[in-house]
Amino acid sequence: MATEREMQELLGRALADEAFRARLLDDPRQAVRDVGYELTEEQLAALKMIDTQTLAEALDERLVKRTGVNLG
């Protein structure tokens, strides 16, 4: 079972690393194993429900508001 911090790390990596994000969307269980994590069925289900594009857009919006720098 991944800790909350580990889940945050996985999400951060999915946002920052396009290749990892693709593997995560294709085969989440194997993708997280490849980076050294084990997730519960509930964590896997939650991960599968996340729309990384929407999450990335929201993060970009927050960064623009906070820093004034547009990354897109």
Secondary structure as GFF3:
##gff-version 3
##sequence-region A 1 72
A	DSSP	alpha_helix	4	16	.	.	.	ID=ss1
A	DSSP	alpha_helix	18	26	.	.	.	ID=ss2
A	DSSP	alpha_helix	28	34	.	.	.	ID=ss3
A	DSSP	alpha_helix	41	49	.	.	.	ID=ss4
A	DSSP	alpha_helix	52	67	.	.	.	ID=ss5
###
